[in-house]
Amino acid sequence: MHYSAADNEAVNRLTGVDYEPVAYLGSQVVSGLNHCYLAKATVVYPGASPRYTLVYIYEKTDGTCEITKVSDIELSTN
């Protein structure tokens, strides 16, 4: 899975963590478009353990994008 070209531009501006998209969860029309991805986040250093996050991206009407929120997901073994 890959981010859209505009979403990829927004994610690439983040440093220190690699966000690999796992699933596109949906969108919401506002004065632009909100997108939500499930992503595997890995801190960029040797031996870092990945975690899963929700990445929210706002796509403006001019086509530019910005990340509005990144939320960690707590996974349970139960």
PDB file with SEQRES, HELIX, SHEET and CRYST1 records, atoms N, CA, C and O in Angstrom:
SEQRES   1 A   78  MET HIS TYR SER ALA ALA ASP ASN GLU ALA VAL ASN ARG          
SEQRES   2 A   78  LEU THR GLY VAL ASP TYR GLU PRO VAL ALA TYR LEU GLY          
SEQRES   3 A   78  SER GLN VAL VAL SER GLY LEU ASN HIS CYS TYR LEU ALA          
SEQRES   4 A   78  LYS ALA THR VAL VAL TYR PRO GLY ALA SER PRO ARG TYR          
SEQRES   5 A   78  THR LEU VAL TYR ILE TYR GLU LYS THR ASP GLY THR CYS          
SEQRES   6 A   78  GLU ILE THR LYS VAL SER ASP ILE GLU LEU SER THR ASN          
HELIX    1 AA1 ALA A    5  ASN A   12  1                                   8    
SHEET    1 AA1 4 VAL A  17  VAL A  29  0                                        
SHEET    2 AA1 4 LEU A  33  VAL A  43 -1                                        
SHEET    3 AA1 4 ARG A  51  GLU A  59 -1                                        
SHEET    4 AA1 4 CYS A  65  ASP A  72 -1                                        
CRYST1    1.000    1.000    1.000  90.00  90.00  90.00 P 1           1          
ATOM      1  N   MET A   1       0.855  -1.174   0.000  1.00  0.00           N  
ATOM      2  CA  MET A   1       0.000   0.000   0.000  1.00  0.00           C  
ATOM      3  C   MET A   1       0.893   1.226   0.000  1.00  0.00           C  
ATOM      4  O   MET A   1       1.982   1.211   0.573  1.00  0.00           O  
ATOM      5  N   HIS A   2       0.432   2.281  -0.639  1.00  0.00           N  
ATOM      6  CA  HIS A   2       1.181   3.535  -0.711  1.00  0.00           C  
ATOM      7  C   HIS A   2       0.248   4.694  -0.406  1.00  0.00           C  
ATOM      8  O   HIS A   2      -0.961   4.618  -0.624  1.00  0.00           O  
ATOM      9  N   TYR A   3       0.846   5.783   0.113  1.00  0.00           N  
ATOM     10  CA  TYR A   3       0.098   7.022   0.269  1.00  0.00           C  
ATOM     11  C   TYR A   3      -0.150   7.612  -1.115  1.00  0.00           C  
ATOM     12  O   TYR A   3       0.568   7.288  -2.062  1.00  0.00           O  
ATOM     13  N   SER A   4      -1.156   8.473  -1.242  1.00  0.00           N  
ATOM     14  CA  SER A   4      -1.319   9.230  -2.478  1.00  0.00           C  
ATOM     15  C   SER A   4      -0.117  10.160  -2.611  1.00  0.00           C  
ATOM     16  O   SER A   4       0.593  10.384  -1.631  1.00  0.00           O  
ATOM     17  N   ALA A   5       0.123  10.700  -3.788  1.00  0.00           N  
ATOM     18  CA  ALA A   5       1.284  11.564  -4.011  1.00  0.00           C  
ATOM     19  C   ALA A   5       1.287  12.754  -3.059  1.00  0.00           C  
ATOM     20  O   ALA A   5       2.324  13.082  -2.482  1.00  0.00           O  
ATOM     21  N   ALA A   6       0.137  13.402  -2.890  1.00  0.00           N  
ATOM     22  CA  ALA A   6       0.060  14.561  -2.003  1.00  0.00           C  
ATOM     23  C   ALA A   6       0.244  14.148  -0.545  1.00  0.00           C  
ATOM     24  O   ALA A   6       0.940  14.833   0.204  1.00  0.00           O  
ATOM     25  N   ASP A   7      -0.375  13.031  -0.128  1.00  0.00           N  
ATOM     26  CA  ASP A   7      -0.231  12.556   1.247  1.00  0.00           C  
ATOM     27  C   ASP A   7       1.213  12.162   1.522  1.00  0.00           C  
ATOM     28  O   ASP A   7       1.726  12.406   2.614  1.00  0.00           O  
ATOM     29  N   ASN A   8       1.874  11.550   0.536  1.00  0.00           N  
ATOM     30  CA  ASN A   8       3.264  11.145   0.690  1.00  0.00           C  
ATOM     31  C   ASN A   8       4.151  12.362   0.954  1.00  0.00           C  
ATOM     32  O   ASN A   8       5.081  12.292   1.757  1.00  0.00           O  
ATOM     33  N   GLU A   9       3.866  13.467   0.283  1.00  0.00           N  
ATOM     34  CA  GLU A   9       4.630  14.696   0.492  1.00  0.00           C  
ATOM     35  C   GLU A   9       4.514  15.156   1.941  1.00  0.00           C  
ATOM     36  O   GLU A   9       5.509  15.572   2.536  1.00  0.00           O  
ATOM     37  N   ALA A  10       3.334  15.090   2.510  1.00  0.00           N  
ATOM     38  CA  ALA A  10       3.117  15.500   3.901  1.00  0.00           C  
ATOM     39  C   ALA A  10       3.865  14.581   4.857  1.00  0.00           C  
ATOM     40  O   ALA A  10       4.507  15.059   5.792  1.00  0.00           O  
ATOM     41  N   VAL A  11       3.796  13.281   4.642  1.00  0.00           N  
ATOM     42  CA  VAL A  11       4.450  12.314   5.531  1.00  0.00           C  
ATOM     43  C   VAL A  11       5.966  12.444   5.448  1.00  0.00           C  
ATOM     44  O   VAL A  11       6.651  12.297   6.459  1.00  0.00           O  
ATOM     45  N   ASN A  12       6.495  12.716   4.270  1.00  0.00           N  
ATOM     46  CA  ASN A  12       7.940  12.837   4.107  1.00  0.00           C  
ATOM     47  C   ASN A  12       8.524  14.042   4.823  1.00  0.00           C  
ATOM     48  O   ASN A  12       9.736  14.098   5.034  1.00  0.00           O  
ATOM     49  N   ARG A  13       7.695  15.009   5.203  1.00  0.00           N  
ATOM     50  CA  ARG A  13       8.191  16.168   5.951  1.00  0.00           C  
ATOM     51  C   ARG A  13       8.459  15.822   7.422  1.00  0.00           C  
ATOM     52  O   ARG A  13       9.137  16.573   8.123  1.00  0.00           O  
ATOM     53  N   LEU A  14       7.928  14.694   7.885  1.00  0.00           N  
ATOM     54  CA  LEU A  14       8.179  14.264   9.259  1.00  0.00           C  
ATOM     55  C   LEU A  14       9.570  13.643   9.337  1.00  0.00           C  
ATOM     56  O   LEU A  14       9.968  12.903   8.438  1.00  0.00           O  
ATOM     57  N   THR A  15      10.301  13.932  10.386  1.00  0.00           N  
ATOM     58  CA  THR A  15      11.628  13.355  10.544  1.00  0.00           C  
ATOM     59  C   THR A  15      11.687  12.543  11.823  1.00  0.00           C  
ATOM     60  O   THR A  15      10.978  12.824  12.790  1.00  0.00           O  
ATOM     61  N   GLY A  16      12.538  11.537  11.813  1.00  0.00           N  
ATOM     62  CA  GLY A  16      12.756  10.730  13.001  1.00  0.00           C  
ATOM     63  C   GLY A  16      11.920   9.469  13.080  1.00  0.00           C  
ATOM     64  O   GLY A  16      12.253   8.559  13.839  1.00  0.00           O  
ATOM     65  N   VAL A  17      10.840   9.393  12.314  1.00  0.00           N  
ATOM     66  CA  VAL A  17       9.972   8.218  12.319  1.00  0.00           C  
ATOM     67  C   VAL A  17       9.576   7.905  10.877  1.00  0.00           C  
ATOM     68  O   VAL A  17       9.226   8.802  10.110  1.00  0.00           O  
ATOM     69  N   ASP A  18       9.635   6.624  10.522  1.00  0.00           N  
ATOM     70  CA  ASP A  18       9.182   6.178   9.204  1.00  0.00           C  
ATOM     71  C   ASP A  18       7.759   5.656   9.360  1.00  0.00           C  
ATOM     72  O   ASP A  18       7.514   4.737  10.140  1.00  0.00           O  
ATOM     73  N   TYR A  19       6.814   6.247   8.612  1.00  0.00           N  
ATOM     74  CA  TYR A  19       5.414   5.830   8.655  1.00  0.00           C  
ATOM     75  C   TYR A  19       5.081   5.064   7.377  1.00  0.00           C  
ATOM     76  O   TYR A  19       4.956   5.655   6.305  1.00  0.00           O  
ATOM     77  N   GLU A  20       4.939   3.744   7.501  1.00  0.00           N  
ATOM     78  CA  GLU A  20       4.604   2.888   6.354  1.00  0.00           C  
ATOM     79  C   GLU A  20       3.100   2.610   6.364  1.00  0.00           C  
ATOM     80  O   GLU A  20       2.594   2.013   7.315  1.00  0.00           O  
ATOM     81  N   PRO A  21       2.377   3.034   5.321  1.00  0.00           N  
ATOM     82  CA  PRO A  21       0.934   2.811   5.330  1.00  0.00           C  
ATOM     83  C   PRO A  21       0.587   1.326   5.257  1.00  0.00           C  
ATOM     84  O   PRO A  21       1.179   0.574   4.483  1.00  0.00           O  
ATOM     85  N   VAL A  22      -0.377   0.920   6.071  1.00  0.00           N  
ATOM     86  CA  VAL A  22      -0.857  -0.457   6.093  1.00  0.00           C  
ATOM     87  C   VAL A  22      -2.241  -0.531   5.459  1.00  0.00           C  
ATOM     88  O   VAL A  22      -2.536  -1.452   4.698  1.00  0.00           O  
ATOM     89  N   ALA A  23      -3.090   0.452   5.780  1.00  0.00           N  
ATOM     90  CA  ALA A  23      -4.456   0.461   5.245  1.00  0.00           C  
ATOM     91  C   ALA A  23      -4.979   1.887   5.189  1.00  0.00           C  
ATOM     92  O   ALA A  23      -4.695   2.706   6.064  1.00  0.00           O  
ATOM     93  N   TYR A  24      -5.750   2.169   4.143  1.00  0.00           N  
ATOM     94  CA  TYR A  24      -6.458   3.446   4.039  1.00  0.00           C  
ATOM     95  C   TYR A  24      -7.803   3.247   4.707  1.00  0.00           C  
ATOM     96  O   TYR A  24      -8.588   2.400   4.280  1.00  0.00           O  
ATOM     97  N   LEU A  25      -8.080   4.017   5.751  1.00  0.00           N  
ATOM     98  CA  LEU A  25      -9.286   3.796   6.535  1.00  0.00           C  
ATOM     99  C   LEU A  25     -10.479   4.629   6.072  1.00  0.00           C  
ATOM    100  O   LEU A  25     -11.624   4.260   6.332  1.00  0.00           O  
ATOM    101  N   GLY A  26     -10.229   5.744   5.392  1.00  0.00           N  
ATOM    102  CA  GLY A  26     -11.356   6.512   4.892  1.00  0.00           C  
ATOM    103  C   GLY A  26     -11.060   7.981   4.762  1.00  0.00           C  
ATOM    104  O   GLY A  26      -9.962   8.454   5.054  1.00  0.00           O  
ATOM    105  N   SER A  27     -12.088   8.693   4.310  1.00  0.00           N  
ATOM    106  CA  SER A  27     -11.955  10.131   4.111  1.00  0.00           C  
ATOM    107  C   SER A  27     -13.219  10.831   4.581  1.00  0.00           C  
ATOM    108  O   SER A  27     -14.263  10.205   4.768  1.00  0.00           O  
ATOM    109  N   GLN A  28     -13.106  12.140   4.768  1.00  0.00           N  
ATOM    110  CA  GLN A  28     -14.224  12.985   5.177  1.00  0.00           C  
ATOM    111  C   GLN A  28     -14.112  14.284   4.391  1.00  0.00           C  
ATOM    112  O   GLN A  28     -13.059  14.921   4.375  1.00  0.00           O  
ATOM    113  N   VAL A  29     -15.201  14.671   3.743  1.00  0.00           N  
ATOM    114  CA  VAL A  29     -15.219  15.920   2.994  1.00  0.00           C  
ATOM    115  C   VAL A  29     -15.461  17.064   3.966  1.00  0.00           C  
ATOM    116  O   VAL A  29     -16.434  17.060   4.721  1.00  0.00           O  
ATOM    117  N   VAL A  30     -14.567  18.040   3.939  1.00  0.00           N  
ATOM    118  CA  VAL A  30     -14.707  19.273   4.709  1.00  0.00           C  
ATOM    119  C   VAL A  30     -14.436  20.394   3.703  1.00  0.00           C  
ATOM    120  O   VAL A  30     -14.807  20.248   2.538  1.00  0.00           O  
ATOM    121  N   SER A  31     -13.821  21.480   4.090  1.00  0.00           N  
ATOM    122  CA  SER A  31     -13.412  22.482   3.099  1.00  0.00           C  
ATOM    123  C   SER A  31     -12.076  22.015   2.520  1.00  0.00           C  
ATOM    124  O   SER A  31     -11.077  22.733   2.561  1.00  0.00           O  
ATOM    125  N   GLY A  32     -12.083  20.830   1.998  1.00  0.00           N  
ATOM    126  CA  GLY A  32     -10.935  20.066   1.531  1.00  0.00           C  
ATOM    127  C   GLY A  32     -11.284  18.613   1.787  1.00  0.00           C  
ATOM    128  O   GLY A  32     -12.437  18.214   1.622  1.00  0.00           O  
ATOM    129  N   LEU A  33     -10.307  17.822   2.185  1.00  0.00           N  
ATOM    130  CA  LEU A  33     -10.560  16.403   2.423  1.00  0.00           C  
ATOM    131  C   LEU A  33      -9.669  15.904   3.545  1.00  0.00           C  
ATOM    132  O   LEU A  33      -8.456  16.112   3.513  1.00  0.00           O  
ATOM    133  N   ASN A  34     -10.254  15.250   4.534  1.00  0.00           N  
ATOM    134  CA  ASN A  34      -9.483  14.595   5.591  1.00  0.00           C  
ATOM    135  C   ASN A  34      -9.300  13.128   5.209  1.00  0.00           C  
ATOM    136  O   ASN A  34     -10.243  12.475   4.762  1.00  0.00           O  
ATOM    137  N   HIS A  35      -8.081  12.615   5.387  1.00  0.00           N  
ATOM    138  CA  HIS A  35      -7.783  11.210   5.134  1.00  0.00           C  
ATOM    139  C   HIS A  35      -7.282  10.582   6.432  1.00  0.00           C  
ATOM    140  O   HIS A  35      -6.693  11.260   7.273  1.00  0.00           O  
ATOM    141  N   CYS A  36      -7.522   9.282   6.585  1.00  0.00           N  
ATOM    142  CA  CYS A  36      -7.004   8.554   7.733  1.00  0.00           C  
ATOM    143  C   CYS A  36      -6.360   7.251   7.258  1.00  0.00           C  
ATOM    144  O   CYS A  36      -6.969   6.473   6.523  1.00  0.00           O  
ATOM    145  N   TYR A  37      -5.113   7.030   7.694  1.00  0.00           N  
ATOM    146  CA  TYR A  37      -4.369   5.819   7.368  1.00  0.00           C  
ATOM    147  C   TYR A  37      -3.978   5.090   8.642  1.00  0.00           C  
ATOM    148  O   TYR A  37      -3.670   5.720   9.654  1.00  0.00           O  
ATOM    149  N   LEU A  38      -3.990   3.770   8.594  1.00  0.00           N  
ATOM    150  CA  LEU A  38      -3.338   2.959   9.604  1.00  0.00           C  
ATOM    151  C   LEU A  38      -1.912   2.801   9.110  1.00  0.00           C  
ATOM    152  O   LEU A  38      -1.697   2.404   7.965  1.00  0.00           O  
ATOM    153  N   ALA A  39      -0.931   3.105   9.956  1.00  0.00           N  
ATOM    154  CA  ALA A  39       0.462   3.055   9.530  1.00  0.00           C  
ATOM    155  C   ALA A  39       1.322   2.327  10.559  1.00  0.00           C  
ATOM    156  O   ALA A  39       1.053   2.367  11.760  1.00  0.00           O  
ATOM    157  N   LYS A  40       2.354   1.667  10.063  1.00  0.00           N  
ATOM    158  CA  LYS A  40       3.368   1.053  10.921  1.00  0.00           C  
ATOM    159  C   LYS A  40       4.458   2.102  11.096  1.00  0.00           C  
ATOM    160  O   LYS A  40       5.103   2.502  10.127  1.00  0.00           O  
ATOM    161  N   ALA A  41       4.664   2.545  12.330  1.00  0.00           N  
ATOM    162  CA  ALA A  41       5.628   3.604  12.628  1.00  0.00           C  
ATOM    163  C   ALA A  41       6.875   2.994  13.243  1.00  0.00           C  
ATOM    164  O   ALA A  41       6.795   2.234  14.208  1.00  0.00           O  
ATOM    165  N   THR A  42       8.023   3.329  12.680  1.00  0.00           N  
ATOM    166  CA  THR A  42       9.300   2.852  13.210  1.00  0.00           C  
ATOM    167  C   THR A  42      10.212   4.049  13.420  1.00  0.00           C  
ATOM    168  O   THR A  42      10.506   4.791  12.483  1.00  0.00           O  
ATOM    169  N   VAL A  43      10.659   4.229  14.660  1.00  0.00           N  
ATOM    170  CA  VAL A  43      11.614   5.292  14.952  1.00  0.00           C  
ATOM    171  C   VAL A  43      12.891   4.965  14.202  1.00  0.00           C  
ATOM    172  O   VAL A  43      13.311   3.809  14.157  1.00  0.00           O  
ATOM    173  N   VAL A  44      13.511   5.984  13.610  1.00  0.00           N  
ATOM    174  CA  VAL A  44      14.668   5.771  12.750  1.00  0.00           C  
ATOM    175  C   VAL A  44      15.940   5.673  13.597  1.00  0.00           C  
ATOM    176  O   VAL A  44      16.700   6.633  13.723  1.00  0.00           O  
ATOM    177  N   TYR A  45      16.147   4.489  14.170  1.00  0.00           N  
ATOM    178  CA  TYR A  45      17.414   4.141  14.806  1.00  0.00           C  
ATOM    179  C   TYR A  45      17.497   2.625  14.859  1.00  0.00           C  
ATOM    180  O   TYR A  45      16.464   1.956  14.887  1.00  0.00           O  
ATOM    181  N   PRO A  46      18.706   2.067  14.873  1.00  0.00           N  
ATOM    182  CA  PRO A  46      18.875   0.610  14.824  1.00  0.00           C  
ATOM    183  C   PRO A  46      18.171  -0.102  15.985  1.00  0.00           C  
ATOM    184  O   PRO A  46      18.275   0.312  17.140  1.00  0.00           O  
ATOM    185  N   GLY A  47      17.466  -1.163  15.657  1.00  0.00           N  
ATOM    186  CA  GLY A  47      16.816  -1.992  16.657  1.00  0.00           C  
ATOM    187  C   GLY A  47      15.500  -1.446  17.187  1.00  0.00           C  
ATOM    188  O   GLY A  47      14.945  -2.006  18.132  1.00  0.00           O  
ATOM    189  N   ALA A  48      14.996  -0.388  16.614  1.00  0.00           N  
ATOM    190  CA  ALA A  48      13.727   0.190  17.086  1.00  0.00           C  
ATOM    191  C   ALA A  48      12.574  -0.756  16.792  1.00  0.00           C  
ATOM    192  O   ALA A  48      12.511  -1.349  15.715  1.00  0.00           O  
ATOM    193  N   SER A  49      11.673  -0.896  17.737  1.00  0.00           N  
ATOM    194  CA  SER A  49      10.486  -1.726  17.555  1.00  0.00           C  
ATOM    195  C   SER A  49       9.385  -0.898  16.905  1.00  0.00           C  
ATOM    196  O   SER A  49       9.143   0.239  17.308  1.00  0.00           O  
ATOM    197  N   PRO A  50       8.716  -1.461  15.901  1.00  0.00           N  
ATOM    198  CA  PRO A  50       7.618  -0.710  15.276  1.00  0.00           C  
ATOM    199  C   PRO A  50       6.393  -0.669  16.178  1.00  0.00           C  
ATOM    200  O   PRO A  50       6.218  -1.509  17.060  1.00  0.00           O  
ATOM    201  N   ARG A  51       5.560   0.319  15.938  1.00  0.00           N  
ATOM    202  CA  ARG A  51       4.267   0.422  16.611  1.00  0.00           C  
ATOM    203  C   ARG A  51       3.260   0.821  15.543  1.00  0.00           C  
ATOM    204  O   ARG A  51       3.653   1.196  14.438  1.00  0.00           O  
ATOM    205  N   TYR A  52       1.985   0.748  15.847  1.00  0.00           N  
ATOM    206  CA  TYR A  52       0.958   1.109  14.881  1.00  0.00           C  
ATOM    207  C   TYR A  52       0.304   2.420  15.286  1.00  0.00           C  
ATOM    208  O   TYR A  52       0.048   2.671  16.463  1.00  0.00           O  
ATOM    209  N   THR A  53       0.041   3.249  14.284  1.00  0.00           N  
ATOM    210  CA  THR A  53      -0.519   4.567  14.520  1.00  0.00           C  
ATOM    211  C   THR A  53      -1.643   4.857  13.532  1.00  0.00           C  
ATOM    212  O   THR A  53      -1.763   4.204  12.495  1.00  0.00           O  
ATOM    213  N   LEU A  54      -2.453   5.836  13.868  1.00  0.00           N  
ATOM    214  CA  LEU A  54      -3.401   6.410  12.920  1.00  0.00           C  
ATOM    215  C   LEU A  54      -2.800   7.737  12.475  1.00  0.00           C  
ATOM    216  O   LEU A  54      -2.446   8.573  13.307  1.00  0.00           O  
ATOM    217  N   VAL A  55      -2.685   7.927  11.173  1.00  0.00           N  
ATOM    218  CA  VAL A  55      -2.137   9.165  10.614  1.00  0.00           C  
ATOM    219  C   VAL A  55      -3.283   9.897   9.922  1.00  0.00           C  
ATOM    220  O   VAL A  55      -3.894   9.372   8.992  1.00  0.00           O  
ATOM    221  N   TYR A  56      -3.569  11.112  10.385  1.00  0.00           N  
ATOM    222  CA  TYR A  56      -4.630  11.937   9.817  1.00  0.00           C  
ATOM    223  C   TYR A  56      -3.998  13.029   8.955  1.00  0.00           C  
ATOM    224  O   TYR A  56      -3.124  13.765   9.413  1.00  0.00           O  
ATOM    225  N   ILE A  57      -4.444  13.126   7.717  1.00  0.00           N  
ATOM    226  CA  ILE A  57      -3.893  14.088   6.769  1.00  0.00           C  
ATOM    227  C   ILE A  57      -5.027  14.937   6.207  1.00  0.00           C  
ATOM    228  O   ILE A  57      -6.059  14.421   5.779  1.00  0.00           O  
ATOM    229  N   TYR A  58      -4.812  16.247   6.219  1.00  0.00           N  
ATOM    230  CA  TYR A  58      -5.774  17.191   5.645  1.00  0.00           C  
ATOM    231  C   TYR A  58      -5.280  17.609   4.268  1.00  0.00           C  
ATOM    232  O   TYR A  58      -4.178  18.142   4.137  1.00  0.00           O  
ATOM    233  N   GLU A  59      -6.084  17.372   3.247  1.00  0.00           N  
ATOM    234  CA  GLU A  59      -5.773  17.787   1.888  1.00  0.00           C  
ATOM    235  C   GLU A  59      -6.564  19.050   1.579  1.00  0.00           C  
ATOM    236  O   GLU A  59      -7.793  19.021   1.522  1.00  0.00           O  
ATOM    237  N   LYS A  60      -5.857  20.155   1.380  1.00  0.00           N  
ATOM    238  CA  LYS A  60      -6.499  21.435   1.091  1.00  0.00           C  
ATOM    239  C   LYS A  60      -7.065  21.432  -0.321  1.00  0.00           C  
ATOM    240  O   LYS A  60      -6.721  20.575  -1.136  1.00  0.00           O  
ATOM    241  N   THR A  61      -7.928  22.389  -0.604  1.00  0.00           N  
ATOM    242  CA  THR A  61      -8.542  22.467  -1.935  1.00  0.00           C  
ATOM    243  C   THR A  61      -7.530  22.761  -3.033  1.00  0.00           C  
ATOM    244  O   THR A  61      -7.803  22.499  -4.205  1.00  0.00           O  
ATOM    245  N   ASP A  62      -6.347  23.308  -2.674  1.00  0.00           N  
ATOM    246  CA  ASP A  62      -5.311  23.557  -3.686  1.00  0.00           C  
ATOM    247  C   ASP A  62      -4.430  22.332  -3.923  1.00  0.00           C  
ATOM    248  O   ASP A  62      -3.484  22.392  -4.709  1.00  0.00           O  
ATOM    249  N   GLY A  63      -4.742  21.205  -3.238  1.00  0.00           N  
ATOM    250  CA  GLY A  63      -4.014  19.959  -3.437  1.00  0.00           C  
ATOM    251  C   GLY A  63      -2.849  19.739  -2.489  1.00  0.00           C  
ATOM    252  O   GLY A  63      -2.279  18.648  -2.470  1.00  0.00           O  
ATOM    253  N   THR A  64      -2.475  20.744  -1.699  1.00  0.00           N  
ATOM    254  CA  THR A  64      -1.401  20.552  -0.729  1.00  0.00           C  
ATOM    255  C   THR A  64      -1.956  19.830   0.500  1.00  0.00           C  
ATOM    256  O   THR A  64      -3.151  19.893   0.785  1.00  0.00           O  
ATOM    257  N   CYS A  65      -1.070  19.146   1.217  1.00  0.00           N  
ATOM    258  CA  CYS A  65      -1.490  18.340   2.367  1.00  0.00           C  
ATOM    259  C   CYS A  65      -0.659  18.657   3.591  1.00  0.00           C  
ATOM    260  O   CYS A  65       0.486  19.098   3.495  1.00  0.00           O  
ATOM    261  N   GLU A  66      -1.267  18.422   4.751  1.00  0.00           N  
ATOM    262  CA  GLU A  66      -0.538  18.532   6.007  1.00  0.00           C  
ATOM    263  C   GLU A  66      -1.059  17.480   6.972  1.00  0.00           C  
ATOM    264  O   GLU A  66      -2.243  17.143   6.969  1.00  0.00           O  
ATOM    265  N   ILE A  67      -0.164  16.971   7.788  1.00  0.00           N  
ATOM    266  CA  ILE A  67      -0.564  16.014   8.813  1.00  0.00           C  
ATOM    267  C   ILE A  67      -1.181  16.800   9.960  1.00  0.00           C  
ATOM    268  O   ILE A  67      -0.581  17.747  10.469  1.00  0.00           O  
ATOM    269  N   THR A  68      -2.371  16.407  10.360  1.00  0.00           N  
ATOM    270  CA  THR A  68      -3.051  17.107  11.445  1.00  0.00           C  
ATOM    271  C   THR A  68      -2.944  16.372  12.776  1.00  0.00           C  
ATOM    272  O   THR A  68      -3.062  16.982  13.839  1.00  0.00           O  
ATOM    273  N   LYS A  69      -2.721  15.054  12.716  1.00  0.00           N  
ATOM    274  CA  LYS A  69      -2.665  14.284  13.959  1.00  0.00           C  
ATOM    275  C   LYS A  69      -2.040  12.927  13.693  1.00  0.00           C  
ATOM    276  O   LYS A  69      -2.256  12.331  12.637  1.00  0.00           O  
ATOM    277  N   VAL A  70      -1.263  12.440  14.654  1.00  0.00           N  
ATOM    278  CA  VAL A  70      -0.747  11.079  14.649  1.00  0.00           C  
ATOM    279  C   VAL A  70      -1.069  10.501  16.019  1.00  0.00           C  
ATOM    280  O   VAL A  70      -0.652  11.044  17.041  1.00  0.00           O  
ATOM    281  N   SER A  71      -1.815   9.394  16.038  1.00  0.00           N  
ATOM    282  CA  SER A  71      -2.242   8.782  17.306  1.00  0.00           C  
ATOM    283  C   SER A  71      -1.752   7.346  17.386  1.00  0.00           C  
ATOM    284  O   SER A  71      -1.999   6.544  16.485  1.00  0.00           O  
ATOM    285  N   ASP A  72      -1.050   7.022  18.483  1.00  0.00           N  
ATOM    286  CA  ASP A  72      -0.631   5.643  18.698  1.00  0.00           C  
ATOM    287  C   ASP A  72      -1.833   4.764  18.983  1.00  0.00           C  
ATOM    288  O   ASP A  72      -2.827   5.214  19.552  1.00  0.00           O  
ATOM    289  N   ILE A  73      -1.731   3.506  18.580  1.00  0.00           N  
ATOM    290  CA  ILE A  73      -2.769   2.521  18.841  1.00  0.00           C  
ATOM    291  C   ILE A  73      -2.211   1.532  19.854  1.00  0.00           C  
ATOM    292  O   ILE A  73      -1.129   0.979  19.655  1.00  0.00           O  
ATOM    293  N   GLU A  74      -2.933   1.313  20.921  1.00  0.00           N  
ATOM    294  CA  GLU A  74      -2.537   0.325  21.915  1.00  0.00           C  
ATOM    295  C   GLU A  74      -3.083  -1.028  21.508  1.00  0.00           C  
ATOM    296  O   GLU A  74      -4.297  -1.200  21.400  1.00  0.00           O  
ATOM    297  N   LEU A  75      -2.205  -1.989  21.282  1.00  0.00           N  
ATOM    298  CA  LEU A  75      -2.627  -3.342  20.915  1.00  0.00           C  
ATOM    299  C   LEU A  75      -2.655  -4.212  22.153  1.00  0.00           C  
ATOM    300  O   LEU A  75      -1.725  -4.192  22.959  1.00  0.00           O  
ATOM    301  N   SER A  76      -3.726  -4.978  22.303  1.00  0.00           N  
ATOM    302  CA  SER A  76      -3.882  -5.843  23.459  1.00  0.00           C  
ATOM    303  C   SER A  76      -3.654  -7.302  23.039  1.00  0.00           C  
ATOM    304  O   SER A  76      -3.986  -7.693  21.920  1.00  0.00           O  
ATOM    305  N   THR A  77      -3.094  -8.083  23.932  1.00  0.00           N  
ATOM    306  CA  THR A  77      -2.892  -9.504  23.654  1.00  0.00           C  
ATOM    307  C   THR A  77      -4.060 -10.331  24.151  1.00  0.00           C  
ATOM    308  O   THR A  77      -4.039 -11.555  24.022  1.00  0.00           O  
ATOM    309  N   ASN A  78      -5.086  -9.696  24.720  1.00  0.00           N  
ATOM    310  CA  ASN A  78      -6.256 -10.419  25.233  1.00  0.00           C  
ATOM    311  C   ASN A  78      -7.263 -10.631  24.146  1.00  0.00           C  
ATOM    312  O   ASN A  78      -8.315 -11.222  24.387  1.00  0.00           O  
TER     313      ASN A  78                                                      
END                                                                             
